[in-house]
């Protein structure tokens, strides 16, 4: 029974984090659509990298690197699972 409880707690934690991540991204997408500020959905801005590297979330090169990073992480997870 204890193993089952630990498994359920892990699954619940994962589902909760995933839910709030989805809601967060959905809010950013809606805000981007309303405001027209494409930088809002740049992964460097979402992860607040701009705290360490000011300006990293802006510009065409940043947008392209953001897209490449997202696909790179997604493909890595896909092939590791």
mmCIF file of the N, C-alpha and C atoms, coordinates in Angstrom:
data_MODEL
# 
_entry.id   MODEL 
# 
loop_
_atom_site.group_PDB 
_atom_site.id 
_atom_site.type_symbol 
_atom_site.label_atom_id 
_atom_site.label_alt_id 
_atom_site.label_comp_id 
_atom_site.label_asym_id 
_atom_site.label_entity_id 
_atom_site.label_seq_id 
_atom_site.pdbx_PDB_ins_code 
_atom_site.Cartn_x 
_atom_site.Cartn_y 
_atom_site.Cartn_z 
_atom_site.occupancy 
_atom_site.B_iso_or_equiv 
_atom_site.pdbx_formal_charge 
_atom_site.auth_seq_id 
_atom_site.auth_comp_id 
_atom_site.auth_asym_id 
_atom_site.auth_atom_id 
_atom_site.pdbx_PDB_model_num 
ATOM 1   N N  . UNK A 1 1  ? 0.826  -1.202 0.000   1.00 0.00 ? 1  UNK A N  1 
ATOM 2   C CA . UNK A 1 1  ? 0.000  0.000  0.000   1.00 0.00 ? 1  UNK A CA 1 
ATOM 3   C C  . UNK A 1 1  ? 0.867  1.263  0.000   1.00 0.00 ? 1  UNK A C  1 
ATOM 4   N N  . UNK A 1 2  ? 1.955  1.241  0.745   1.00 0.00 ? 2  UNK A N  1 
ATOM 5   C CA . UNK A 1 2  ? 2.817  2.414  0.820   1.00 0.00 ? 2  UNK A CA 1 
ATOM 6   C C  . UNK A 1 2  ? 3.456  2.730  -0.536  1.00 0.00 ? 2  UNK A C  1 
ATOM 7   N N  . UNK A 1 3  ? 3.822  1.685  -1.299  1.00 0.00 ? 3  UNK A N  1 
ATOM 8   C CA . UNK A 1 3  ? 4.387  1.887  -2.629  1.00 0.00 ? 3  UNK A CA 1 
ATOM 9   C C  . UNK A 1 3  ? 3.376  2.557  -3.551  1.00 0.00 ? 3  UNK A C  1 
ATOM 10  N N  . UNK A 1 4  ? 2.142  2.105  -3.444  1.00 0.00 ? 4  UNK A N  1 
ATOM 11  C CA . UNK A 1 4  ? 1.079  2.669  -4.259  1.00 0.00 ? 4  UNK A CA 1 
ATOM 12  C C  . UNK A 1 4  ? 0.840  4.139  -3.904  1.00 0.00 ? 4  UNK A C  1 
ATOM 13  N N  . UNK A 1 5  ? 0.910  4.460  -2.622  1.00 0.00 ? 5  UNK A N  1 
ATOM 14  C CA . UNK A 1 5  ? 0.713  5.840  -2.181  1.00 0.00 ? 5  UNK A CA 1 
ATOM 15  C C  . UNK A 1 5  ? 1.840  6.729  -2.706  1.00 0.00 ? 5  UNK A C  1 
ATOM 16  N N  . UNK A 1 6  ? 3.074  6.267  -2.627  1.00 0.00 ? 6  UNK A N  1 
ATOM 17  C CA . UNK A 1 6  ? 4.211  7.042  -3.138  1.00 0.00 ? 6  UNK A CA 1 
ATOM 18  C C  . UNK A 1 6  ? 4.068  7.279  -4.637  1.00 0.00 ? 6  UNK A C  1 
ATOM 19  N N  . UNK A 1 7  ? 3.645  6.241  -5.364  1.00 0.00 ? 7  UNK A N  1 
ATOM 20  C CA . UNK A 1 7  ? 3.452  6.371  -6.805  1.00 0.00 ? 7  UNK A CA 1 
ATOM 21  C C  . UNK A 1 7  ? 2.374  7.406  -7.109  1.00 0.00 ? 7  UNK A C  1 
ATOM 22  N N  . UNK A 1 8  ? 1.270  7.352  -6.379  1.00 0.00 ? 8  UNK A N  1 
ATOM 23  C CA . UNK A 1 8  ? 0.172  8.309  -6.600  1.00 0.00 ? 8  UNK A CA 1 
ATOM 24  C C  . UNK A 1 8  ? 0.604  9.729  -6.265  1.00 0.00 ? 8  UNK A C  1 
ATOM 25  N N  . UNK A 1 9  ? 1.406  9.883  -5.199  1.00 0.00 ? 9  UNK A N  1 
ATOM 26  C CA . UNK A 1 9  ? 1.877  11.213 -4.831  1.00 0.00 ? 9  UNK A CA 1 
ATOM 27  C C  . UNK A 1 9  ? 2.806  11.783 -5.906  1.00 0.00 ? 9  UNK A C  1 
ATOM 28  N N  . UNK A 1 10 ? 3.688  10.943 -6.451  1.00 0.00 ? 10 UNK A N  1 
ATOM 29  C CA . UNK A 1 10 ? 4.576  11.386 -7.527  1.00 0.00 ? 10 UNK A CA 1 
ATOM 30  C C  . UNK A 1 10 ? 3.779  11.775 -8.762  1.00 0.00 ? 10 UNK A C  1 
ATOM 31  N N  . UNK A 1 11 ? 2.805  10.952 -9.123  1.00 0.00 ? 11 UNK A N  1 
ATOM 32  C CA . UNK A 1 11 ? 1.970  11.243 -10.287 1.00 0.00 ? 11 UNK A CA 1 
ATOM 33  C C  . UNK A 1 11 ? 1.151  12.516 -10.076 1.00 0.00 ? 11 UNK A C  1 
ATOM 34  N N  . UNK A 1 12 ? 0.657  12.708 -8.858  1.00 0.00 ? 12 UNK A N  1 
ATOM 35  C CA . UNK A 1 12 ? -0.113 13.906 -8.543  1.00 0.00 ? 12 UNK A CA 1 
ATOM 36  C C  . UNK A 1 12 ? 0.761  15.149 -8.633  1.00 0.00 ? 12 UNK A C  1 
ATOM 37  N N  . UNK A 1 13 ? 1.971  15.070 -8.106  1.00 0.00 ? 13 UNK A N  1 
ATOM 38  C CA . UNK A 1 13 ? 2.889  16.202 -8.185  1.00 0.00 ? 13 UNK A CA 1 
ATOM 39  C C  . UNK A 1 13 ? 3.219  16.522 -9.645  1.00 0.00 ? 13 UNK A C  1 
ATOM 40  N N  . UNK A 1 14 ? 3.522  15.508 -10.422 1.00 0.00 ? 14 UNK A N  1 
ATOM 41  C CA . UNK A 1 14 ? 3.833  15.709 -11.843 1.00 0.00 ? 14 UNK A CA 1 
ATOM 42  C C  . UNK A 1 14 ? 2.645  16.340 -12.568 1.00 0.00 ? 14 UNK A C  1 
ATOM 43  N N  . UNK A 1 15 ? 1.445  15.826 -12.340 1.00 0.00 ? 15 UNK A N  1 
ATOM 44  C CA . UNK A 1 15 ? 0.249  16.350 -13.013 1.00 0.00 ? 15 UNK A CA 1 
ATOM 45  C C  . UNK A 1 15 ? -0.034 17.789 -12.589 1.00 0.00 ? 15 UNK A C  1 
ATOM 46  N N  . UNK A 1 16 ? 0.197  18.110 -11.328 1.00 0.00 ? 16 UNK A N  1 
ATOM 47  C CA . UNK A 1 16 ? -0.032 19.468 -10.840 1.00 0.00 ? 16 UNK A CA 1 
ATOM 48  C C  . UNK A 1 16 ? 0.932  20.445 -11.489 1.00 0.00 ? 16 UNK A C  1 
ATOM 49  N N  . UNK A 1 17 ? 2.215  20.094 -11.528 1.00 0.00 ? 17 UNK A N  1 
ATOM 50  C CA . UNK A 1 17 ? 3.216  20.950 -12.165 1.00 0.00 ? 17 UNK A CA 1 
ATOM 51  C C  . UNK A 1 17 ? 2.900  21.115 -13.650 1.00 0.00 ? 17 UNK A C  1 
ATOM 52  N N  . UNK A 1 18 ? 2.544  20.031 -14.308 1.00 0.00 ? 18 UNK A N  1 
ATOM 53  C CA . UNK A 1 18 ? 2.209  20.085 -15.724 1.00 0.00 ? 18 UNK A CA 1 
ATOM 54  C C  . UNK A 1 18 ? 0.984  20.965 -15.976 1.00 0.00 ? 18 UNK A C  1 
ATOM 55  N N  . UNK A 1 19 ? -0.018 20.868 -15.122 1.00 0.00 ? 19 UNK A N  1 
ATOM 56  C CA . UNK A 1 19 ? -1.226 21.674 -15.254 1.00 0.00 ? 19 UNK A CA 1 
ATOM 57  C C  . UNK A 1 19 ? -0.901 23.157 -15.161 1.00 0.00 ? 19 UNK A C  1 
ATOM 58  N N  . UNK A 1 20 ? -0.148 23.546 -14.122 1.00 0.00 ? 20 UNK A N  1 
ATOM 59  C CA . UNK A 1 20 ? 0.167  24.961 -13.948 1.00 0.00 ? 20 UNK A CA 1 
ATOM 60  C C  . UNK A 1 20 ? 1.114  25.472 -15.033 1.00 0.00 ? 20 UNK A C  1 
ATOM 61  N N  . UNK A 1 21 ? 1.988  24.626 -15.534 1.00 0.00 ? 21 UNK A N  1 
ATOM 62  C CA . UNK A 1 21 ? 2.848  25.016 -16.653 1.00 0.00 ? 21 UNK A CA 1 
ATOM 63  C C  . UNK A 1 21 ? 1.995  25.278 -17.891 1.00 0.00 ? 21 UNK A C  1 
ATOM 64  N N  . UNK A 1 22 ? 1.022  24.416 -18.137 1.00 0.00 ? 22 UNK A N  1 
ATOM 65  C CA . UNK A 1 22 ? 0.116  24.595 -19.274 1.00 0.00 ? 22 UNK A CA 1 
ATOM 66  C C  . UNK A 1 22 ? -0.680 25.893 -19.134 1.00 0.00 ? 22 UNK A C  1 
ATOM 67  N N  . UNK A 1 23 ? -1.199 26.155 -17.949 1.00 0.00 ? 23 UNK A N  1 
ATOM 68  C CA . UNK A 1 23 ? -1.970 27.381 -17.715 1.00 0.00 ? 23 UNK A CA 1 
ATOM 69  C C  . UNK A 1 23 ? -1.070 28.606 -17.922 1.00 0.00 ? 23 UNK A C  1 
ATOM 70  N N  . UNK A 1 24 ? 0.144  28.538 -17.424 1.00 0.00 ? 24 UNK A N  1 
ATOM 71  C CA . UNK A 1 24 ? 1.100  29.637 -17.573 1.00 0.00 ? 24 UNK A CA 1 
ATOM 72  C C  . UNK A 1 24 ? 1.362  29.940 -19.047 1.00 0.00 ? 24 UNK A C  1 
ATOM 73  N N  . UNK A 1 25 ? 1.632  28.914 -19.815 1.00 0.00 ? 25 UNK A N  1 
ATOM 74  C CA . UNK A 1 25 ? 1.904  29.097 -21.246 1.00 0.00 ? 25 UNK A CA 1 
ATOM 75  C C  . UNK A 1 25 ? 0.646  29.593 -21.969 1.00 0.00 ? 25 UNK A C  1 
ATOM 76  N N  . UNK A 1 26 ? -0.513 29.070 -21.609 1.00 0.00 ? 26 UNK A N  1 
ATOM 77  C CA . UNK A 1 26 ? -1.762 29.524 -22.235 1.00 0.00 ? 26 UNK A CA 1 
ATOM 78  C C  . UNK A 1 26 ? -1.993 31.012 -21.983 1.00 0.00 ? 26 UNK A C  1 
ATOM 79  N N  . UNK A 1 27 ? -1.731 31.463 -20.765 1.00 0.00 ? 27 UNK A N  1 
ATOM 80  C CA . UNK A 1 27 ? -1.876 32.882 -20.444 1.00 0.00 ? 27 UNK A CA 1 
ATOM 81  C C  . UNK A 1 27 ? -0.902 33.718 -21.275 1.00 0.00 ? 27 UNK A C  1 
ATOM 82  N N  . UNK A 1 28 ? 0.338  33.243 -21.405 1.00 0.00 ? 28 UNK A N  1 
ATOM 83  C CA . UNK A 1 28 ? 1.325  33.973 -22.198 1.00 0.00 ? 28 UNK A CA 1 
ATOM 84  C C  . UNK A 1 28 ? 0.933  34.037 -23.672 1.00 0.00 ? 28 UNK A C  1 
ATOM 85  N N  . UNK A 1 29 ? 0.379  32.958 -24.197 1.00 0.00 ? 29 UNK A N  1 
ATOM 86  C CA . UNK A 1 29 ? -0.045 32.951 -25.598 1.00 0.00 ? 29 UNK A CA 1 
ATOM 87  C C  . UNK A 1 29 ? -1.192 33.937 -25.810 1.00 0.00 ? 29 UNK A C  1 
ATOM 88  N N  . UNK A 1 30 ? -2.156 33.957 -24.903 1.00 0.00 ? 30 UNK A N  1 
ATOM 89  C CA . UNK A 1 30 ? -3.270 34.904 -25.011 1.00 0.00 ? 30 UNK A CA 1 
ATOM 90  C C  . UNK A 1 30 ? -2.747 36.337 -24.902 1.00 0.00 ? 30 UNK A C  1 
ATOM 91  N N  . UNK A 1 31 ? -1.862 36.583 -23.944 1.00 0.00 ? 31 UNK A N  1 
ATOM 92  C CA . UNK A 1 31 ? -1.287 37.923 -23.789 1.00 0.00 ? 31 UNK A CA 1 
ATOM 93  C C  . UNK A 1 31 ? -0.529 38.339 -25.049 1.00 0.00 ? 31 UNK A C  1 
ATOM 94  N N  . UNK A 1 32 ? 0.223  37.411 -25.626 1.00 0.00 ? 32 UNK A N  1 
ATOM 95  C CA . UNK A 1 32 ? 0.966  37.707 -26.852 1.00 0.00 ? 32 UNK A CA 1 
ATOM 96  C C  . UNK A 1 32 ? 0.010  38.060 -27.987 1.00 0.00 ? 32 UNK A C  1 
ATOM 97  N N  . UNK A 1 33 ? -1.080 37.314 -28.101 1.00 0.00 ? 33 UNK A N  1 
ATOM 98  C CA . UNK A 1 33 ? -2.062 37.581 -29.157 1.00 0.00 ? 33 UNK A CA 1 
ATOM 99  C C  . UNK A 1 33 ? -2.716 38.950 -28.974 1.00 0.00 ? 33 UNK A C  1 
ATOM 100 N N  . UNK A 1 34 ? -2.991 39.316 -27.724 1.00 0.00 ? 34 UNK A N  1 
ATOM 101 C CA . UNK A 1 34 ? -3.653 40.592 -27.451 1.00 0.00 ? 34 UNK A CA 1 
ATOM 102 C C  . UNK A 1 34 ? -2.685 41.765 -27.600 1.00 0.00 ? 34 UNK A C  1 
ATOM 103 N N  . UNK A 1 35 ? -1.481 41.606 -27.071 1.00 0.00 ? 35 UNK A N  1 
ATOM 104 C CA . UNK A 1 35 ? -0.529 42.725 -27.059 1.00 0.00 ? 35 UNK A CA 1 
ATOM 105 C C  . UNK A 1 35 ? 0.311  42.823 -28.330 1.00 0.00 ? 35 UNK A C  1 
ATOM 106 N N  . UNK A 1 36 ? 0.475  41.696 -29.024 1.00 0.00 ? 36 UNK A N  1 
ATOM 107 C CA . UNK A 1 36 ? 1.316  41.687 -30.212 1.00 0.00 ? 36 UNK A CA 1 
ATOM 108 C C  . UNK A 1 36 ? 2.804  41.626 -29.916 1.00 0.00 ? 36 UNK A C  1 
ATOM 109 N N  . UNK A 1 37 ? 3.157  41.429 -28.642 1.00 0.00 ? 37 UNK A N  1 
ATOM 110 C CA . UNK A 1 37 ? 4.564  41.362 -28.240 1.00 0.00 ? 37 UNK A CA 1 
ATOM 111 C C  . UNK A 1 37 ? 5.040  39.906 -28.317 1.00 0.00 ? 37 UNK A C  1 
ATOM 112 N N  . UNK A 1 38 ? 5.628  39.544 -29.443 1.00 0.00 ? 38 UNK A N  1 
ATOM 113 C CA . UNK A 1 38 ? 6.063  38.168 -29.675 1.00 0.00 ? 38 UNK A CA 1 
ATOM 114 C C  . UNK A 1 38 ? 7.156  37.743 -28.691 1.00 0.00 ? 38 UNK A C  1 
ATOM 115 N N  . UNK A 1 39 ? 7.899  38.723 -28.150 1.00 0.00 ? 39 UNK A N  1 
ATOM 116 C CA . UNK A 1 39 ? 8.965  38.403 -27.199 1.00 0.00 ? 39 UNK A CA 1 
ATOM 117 C C  . UNK A 1 39 ? 8.433  37.729 -25.946 1.00 0.00 ? 39 UNK A C  1 
ATOM 118 N N  . UNK A 1 40 ? 7.149  37.891 -25.686 1.00 0.00 ? 40 UNK A N  1 
ATOM 119 C CA . UNK A 1 40 ? 6.558  37.324 -24.471 1.00 0.00 ? 40 UNK A CA 1 
ATOM 120 C C  . UNK A 1 40 ? 6.677  35.808 -24.450 1.00 0.00 ? 40 UNK A C  1 
ATOM 121 N N  . UNK A 1 41 ? 6.594  35.159 -25.604 1.00 0.00 ? 41 UNK A N  1 
ATOM 122 C CA . UNK A 1 41 ? 6.654  33.696 -25.611 1.00 0.00 ? 41 UNK A CA 1 
ATOM 123 C C  . UNK A 1 41 ? 8.044  33.167 -25.964 1.00 0.00 ? 41 UNK A C  1 
ATOM 124 N N  . UNK A 1 42 ? 9.043  34.043 -25.916 1.00 0.00 ? 42 UNK A N  1 
ATOM 125 C CA . UNK A 1 42 ? 10.420 33.618 -26.099 1.00 0.00 ? 42 UNK A CA 1 
ATOM 126 C C  . UNK A 1 42 ? 10.844 32.822 -24.856 1.00 0.00 ? 42 UNK A C  1 
ATOM 127 N N  . UNK A 1 43 ? 11.417 31.655 -25.045 1.00 0.00 ? 43 UNK A N  1 
ATOM 128 C CA . UNK A 1 43 ? 11.755 30.768 -23.924 1.00 0.00 ? 43 UNK A CA 1 
ATOM 129 C C  . UNK A 1 43 ? 12.728 31.425 -22.953 1.00 0.00 ? 43 UNK A C  1 
ATOM 130 N N  . UNK A 1 44 ? 13.578 32.315 -23.457 1.00 0.00 ? 44 UNK A N  1 
ATOM 131 C CA . UNK A 1 44 ? 14.521 33.005 -22.573 1.00 0.00 ? 44 UNK A CA 1 
ATOM 132 C C  . UNK A 1 44 ? 13.794 33.967 -21.633 1.00 0.00 ? 44 UNK A C  1 
ATOM 133 N N  . UNK A 1 45 ? 12.714 34.580 -22.109 1.00 0.00 ? 45 UNK A N  1 
ATOM 134 C CA . UNK A 1 45 ? 11.899 35.435 -21.238 1.00 0.00 ? 45 UNK A CA 1 
ATOM 135 C C  . UNK A 1 45 ? 11.069 34.596 -20.270 1.00 0.00 ? 45 UNK A C  1 
ATOM 136 N N  . UNK A 1 46 ? 10.522 33.493 -20.741 1.00 0.00 ? 46 UNK A N  1 
ATOM 137 C CA . UNK A 1 46 ? 9.710  32.628 -19.884 1.00 0.00 ? 46 UNK A CA 1 
ATOM 138 C C  . UNK A 1 46 ? 10.539 32.097 -18.717 1.00 0.00 ? 46 UNK A C  1 
ATOM 139 N N  . UNK A 1 47 ? 11.780 31.730 -18.991 1.00 0.00 ? 47 UNK A N  1 
ATOM 140 C CA . UNK A 1 47 ? 12.665 31.193 -17.951 1.00 0.00 ? 47 UNK A CA 1 
ATOM 141 C C  . UNK A 1 47 ? 13.433 32.281 -17.196 1.00 0.00 ? 47 UNK A C  1 
ATOM 142 N N  . UNK A 1 48 ? 13.156 33.538 -17.522 1.00 0.00 ? 48 UNK A N  1 
ATOM 143 C CA . UNK A 1 48 ? 13.784 34.693 -16.877 1.00 0.00 ? 48 UNK A CA 1 
ATOM 144 C C  . UNK A 1 48 ? 15.297 34.719 -17.013 1.00 0.00 ? 48 UNK A C  1 
ATOM 145 N N  . UNK A 1 49 ? 15.808 34.246 -18.137 1.00 0.00 ? 49 UNK A N  1 
ATOM 146 C CA . UNK A 1 49 ? 17.244 34.332 -18.398 1.00 0.00 ? 49 UNK A CA 1 
ATOM 147 C C  . UNK A 1 49 ? 17.690 35.793 -18.494 1.00 0.00 ? 49 UNK A C  1 
ATOM 148 N N  . UNK A 1 50 ? 16.734 36.675 -18.795 1.00 0.00 ? 50 UNK A N  1 
ATOM 149 C CA . UNK A 1 50 ? 17.078 38.083 -18.920 1.00 0.00 ? 50 UNK A CA 1 
ATOM 150 C C  . UNK A 1 50 ? 17.559 38.684 -17.597 1.00 0.00 ? 50 UNK A C  1 
ATOM 151 N N  . UNK A 1 51 ? 17.329 38.013 -16.482 1.00 0.00 ? 51 UNK A N  1 
ATOM 152 C CA . UNK A 1 51 ? 17.887 38.469 -15.206 1.00 0.00 ? 51 UNK A CA 1 
ATOM 153 C C  . UNK A 1 51 ? 19.407 38.359 -15.218 1.00 0.00 ? 51 UNK A C  1 
ATOM 154 N N  . UNK A 1 52 ? 19.913 37.340 -15.887 1.00 0.00 ? 52 UNK A N  1 
ATOM 155 C CA . UNK A 1 52 ? 21.347 37.091 -15.929 1.00 0.00 ? 52 UNK A CA 1 
ATOM 156 C C  . UNK A 1 52 ? 22.004 37.681 -17.183 1.00 0.00 ? 52 UNK A C  1 
ATOM 157 N N  . UNK A 1 53 ? 21.276 37.667 -18.275 1.00 0.00 ? 53 UNK A N  1 
ATOM 158 C CA . UNK A 1 53 ? 21.789 38.192 -19.545 1.00 0.00 ? 53 UNK A CA 1 
ATOM 159 C C  . UNK A 1 53 ? 20.762 39.176 -20.109 1.00 0.00 ? 53 UNK A C  1 
ATOM 160 N N  . UNK A 1 54 ? 20.807 40.425 -19.670 1.00 0.00 ? 54 UNK A N  1 
ATOM 161 C CA . UNK A 1 54 ? 19.813 41.416 -20.120 1.00 0.00 ? 54 UNK A CA 1 
ATOM 162 C C  . UNK A 1 54 ? 19.755 41.514 -21.652 1.00 0.00 ? 54 UNK A C  1 
ATOM 163 N N  . UNK A 1 55 ? 18.549 41.527 -22.164 1.00 0.00 ? 55 UNK A N  1 
ATOM 164 C CA . UNK A 1 55 ? 18.354 41.668 -23.605 1.00 0.00 ? 55 UNK A CA 1 
ATOM 165 C C  . UNK A 1 55 ? 18.342 40.361 -24.368 1.00 0.00 ? 55 UNK A C  1 
ATOM 166 N N  . UNK A 1 56 ? 18.564 39.237 -23.687 1.00 0.00 ? 56 UNK A N  1 
ATOM 167 C CA . UNK A 1 56 ? 18.627 37.947 -24.396 1.00 0.00 ? 56 UNK A CA 1 
ATOM 168 C C  . UNK A 1 56 ? 17.274 37.551 -24.989 1.00 0.00 ? 56 UNK A C  1 
ATOM 169 N N  . UNK A 1 57 ? 16.204 38.062 -24.460 1.00 0.00 ? 57 UNK A N  1 
ATOM 170 C CA . UNK A 1 57 ? 14.884 37.662 -24.929 1.00 0.00 ? 57 UNK A CA 1 
ATOM 171 C C  . UNK A 1 57 ? 14.340 38.480 -26.080 1.00 0.00 ? 57 UNK A C  1 
ATOM 172 N N  . UNK A 1 58 ? 15.173 39.322 -26.675 1.00 0.00 ? 58 UNK A N  1 
ATOM 173 C CA . UNK A 1 58 ? 14.682 40.218 -27.715 1.00 0.00 ? 58 UNK A CA 1 
ATOM 174 C C  . UNK A 1 58 ? 15.510 40.099 -28.989 1.00 0.00 ? 58 UNK A C  1 
ATOM 175 N N  . UNK A 1 59 ? 14.864 40.238 -30.121 1.00 0.00 ? 59 UNK A N  1 
ATOM 176 C CA . UNK A 1 59 ? 15.550 40.207 -31.404 1.00 0.00 ? 59 UNK A CA 1 
ATOM 177 C C  . UNK A 1 59 ? 15.299 38.916 -32.161 1.00 0.00 ? 59 UNK A C  1 
ATOM 178 N N  . UNK A 1 60 ? 15.568 38.966 -33.451 1.00 0.00 ? 60 UNK A N  1 
ATOM 179 C CA . UNK A 1 60 ? 15.328 37.829 -34.333 1.00 0.00 ? 60 UNK A CA 1 
ATOM 180 C C  . UNK A 1 60 ? 16.206 36.631 -33.983 1.00 0.00 ? 60 UNK A C  1 
ATOM 181 N N  . UNK A 1 61 ? 17.471 36.883 -33.706 1.00 0.00 ? 61 UNK A N  1 
ATOM 182 C CA . UNK A 1 61 ? 18.383 35.778 -33.361 1.00 0.00 ? 61 UNK A CA 1 
ATOM 183 C C  . UNK A 1 61 ? 17.908 35.079 -32.086 1.00 0.00 ? 61 UNK A C  1 
ATOM 184 N N  . UNK A 1 62 ? 17.471 35.855 -31.118 1.00 0.00 ? 62 UNK A N  1 
ATOM 185 C CA . UNK A 1 62 ? 16.966 35.286 -29.870 1.00 0.00 ? 62 UNK A CA 1 
ATOM 186 C C  . UNK A 1 62 ? 15.730 34.423 -30.114 1.00 0.00 ? 62 UNK A C  1 
ATOM 187 N N  . UNK A 1 63 ? 14.837 34.902 -30.984 1.00 0.00 ? 63 UNK A N  1 
ATOM 188 C CA . UNK A 1 63 ? 13.629 34.127 -31.291 1.00 0.00 ? 63 UNK A CA 1 
ATOM 189 C C  . UNK A 1 63 ? 13.998 32.797 -31.952 1.00 0.00 ? 63 UNK A C  1 
ATOM 190 N N  . UNK A 1 64 ? 14.930 32.844 -32.882 1.00 0.00 ? 64 UNK A N  1 
ATOM 191 C CA . UNK A 1 64 ? 15.350 31.614 -33.561 1.00 0.00 ? 64 UNK A CA 1 
ATOM 192 C C  . UNK A 1 64 ? 16.036 30.653 -32.593 1.00 0.00 ? 64 UNK A C  1 
ATOM 193 N N  . UNK A 1 65 ? 16.908 31.184 -31.737 1.00 0.00 ? 65 UNK A N  1 
ATOM 194 C CA . UNK A 1 65 ? 17.564 30.335 -30.736 1.00 0.00 ? 65 UNK A CA 1 
ATOM 195 C C  . UNK A 1 65 ? 16.548 29.744 -29.759 1.00 0.00 ? 65 UNK A C  1 
ATOM 196 N N  . UNK A 1 66 ? 15.530 30.526 -29.439 1.00 0.00 ? 66 UNK A N  1 
ATOM 197 C CA . UNK A 1 66 ? 14.479 30.058 -28.544 1.00 0.00 ? 66 UNK A CA 1 
ATOM 198 C C  . UNK A 1 66 ? 13.745 28.860 -29.152 1.00 0.00 ? 66 UNK A C  1 
ATOM 199 N N  . UNK A 1 67 ? 13.403 28.972 -30.417 1.00 0.00 ? 67 UNK A N  1 
ATOM 200 C CA . UNK A 1 67 ? 12.709 27.882 -31.110 1.00 0.00 ? 67 UNK A CA 1 
ATOM 201 C C  . UNK A 1 67 ? 13.601 26.648 -31.192 1.00 0.00 ? 67 UNK A C  1 
ATOM 202 N N  . UNK A 1 68 ? 14.866 26.857 -31.533 1.00 0.00 ? 68 UNK A N  1 
ATOM 203 C CA . UNK A 1 68 ? 15.805 25.728 -31.597 1.00 0.00 ? 68 UNK A CA 1 
ATOM 204 C C  . UNK A 1 68 ? 15.980 25.054 -30.245 1.00 0.00 ? 68 UNK A C  1 
ATOM 205 N N  . UNK A 1 69 ? 16.052 25.849 -29.196 1.00 0.00 ? 69 UNK A N  1 
ATOM 206 C CA . UNK A 1 69 ? 16.193 25.282 -27.848 1.00 0.00 ? 69 UNK A CA 1 
ATOM 207 C C  . UNK A 1 69 ? 14.974 24.446 -27.471 1.00 0.00 ? 69 UNK A C  1 
ATOM 208 N N  . UNK A 1 70 ? 13.800 24.960 -27.769 1.00 0.00 ? 70 UNK A N  1 
ATOM 209 C CA . UNK A 1 70 ? 12.563 24.229 -27.447 1.00 0.00 ? 70 UNK A CA 1 
ATOM 210 C C  . UNK A 1 70 ? 12.527 22.891 -28.186 1.00 0.00 ? 70 UNK A C  1 
ATOM 211 N N  . UNK A 1 71 ? 12.802 22.917 -29.487 1.00 0.00 ? 71 UNK A N  1 
ATOM 212 C CA . UNK A 1 71 ? 12.791 21.673 -30.256 1.00 0.00 ? 71 UNK A CA 1 
ATOM 213 C C  . UNK A 1 71 ? 13.913 20.734 -29.824 1.00 0.00 ? 71 UNK A C  1 
ATOM 214 N N  . UNK A 1 72 ? 15.063 21.288 -29.495 1.00 0.00 ? 72 UNK A N  1 
ATOM 215 C CA . UNK A 1 72 ? 16.170 20.468 -29.032 1.00 0.00 ? 72 UNK A CA 1 
ATOM 216 C C  . UNK A 1 72 ? 15.846 19.737 -27.742 1.00 0.00 ? 72 UNK A C  1 
ATOM 217 N N  . UNK A 1 73 ? 15.252 20.441 -26.802 1.00 0.00 ? 73 UNK A N  1 
ATOM 218 C CA . UNK A 1 73 ? 14.858 19.815 -25.533 1.00 0.00 ? 73 UNK A CA 1 
ATOM 219 C C  . UNK A 1 73 ? 13.762 18.786 -25.760 1.00 0.00 ? 73 UNK A C  1 
ATOM 220 N N  . UNK A 1 74 ? 12.773 19.134 -26.591 1.00 0.00 ? 74 UNK A N  1 
ATOM 221 C CA . UNK A 1 74 ? 11.675 18.203 -26.870 1.00 0.00 ? 74 UNK A CA 1 
ATOM 222 C C  . UNK A 1 74 ? 12.192 16.916 -27.531 1.00 0.00 ? 74 UNK A C  1 
ATOM 223 N N  . UNK A 1 75 ? 13.080 17.063 -28.503 1.00 0.00 ? 75 UNK A N  1 
ATOM 224 C CA . UNK A 1 75 ? 13.631 15.874 -29.174 1.00 0.00 ? 75 UNK A CA 1 
ATOM 225 C C  . UNK A 1 75 ? 14.484 15.041 -28.213 1.00 0.00 ? 75 UNK A C  1 
ATOM 226 N N  . UNK A 1 76 ? 15.256 15.689 -27.383 1.00 0.00 ? 76 UNK A N  1 
ATOM 227 C CA . UNK A 1 76 ? 16.065 14.963 -26.398 1.00 0.00 ? 76 UNK A CA 1 
ATOM 228 C C  . UNK A 1 76 ? 15.175 14.160 -25.464 1.00 0.00 ? 76 UNK A C  1 
ATOM 229 N N  . UNK A 1 77 ? 14.127 14.778 -24.944 1.00 0.00 ? 77 UNK A N  1 
ATOM 230 C CA . UNK A 1 77 ? 13.201 14.058 -24.064 1.00 0.00 ? 77 UNK A CA 1 
ATOM 231 C C  . UNK A 1 77 ? 12.514 12.933 -24.818 1.00 0.00 ? 77 UNK A C  1 
ATOM 232 N N  . UNK A 1 78 ? 12.103 13.196 -26.050 1.00 0.00 ? 78 UNK A N  1 
ATOM 233 C CA . UNK A 1 78 ? 11.431 12.165 -26.863 1.00 0.00 ? 78 UNK A CA 1 
ATOM 234 C C  . UNK A 1 78 ? 12.291 10.938 -27.023 1.00 0.00 ? 78 UNK A C  1 
ATOM 235 N N  . UNK A 1 79 ? 13.563 11.131 -27.354 1.00 0.00 ? 79 UNK A N  1 
ATOM 236 C CA . UNK A 1 79 ? 14.430 9.990  -27.619 1.00 0.00 ? 79 UNK A CA 1 
ATOM 237 C C  . UNK A 1 79 ? 14.969 9.339  -26.347 1.00 0.00 ? 79 UNK A C  1 
ATOM 238 N N  . UNK A 1 80 ? 14.930 10.037 -25.230 1.00 0.00 ? 80 UNK A N  1 
ATOM 239 C CA . UNK A 1 80 ? 15.394 9.443  -23.968 1.00 0.00 ? 80 UNK A CA 1 
ATOM 240 C C  . UNK A 1 80 ? 14.305 8.646  -23.268 1.00 0.00 ? 80 UNK A C  1 
ATOM 241 N N  . UNK A 1 81 ? 13.066 8.887  -23.613 1.00 0.00 ? 81 UNK A N  1 
ATOM 242 C CA . UNK A 1 81 ? 11.972 8.190  -22.918 1.00 0.00 ? 81 UNK A CA 1 
ATOM 243 C C  . UNK A 1 81 ? 11.592 6.919  -23.616 1.00 0.00 ? 81 UNK A C  1 
# 
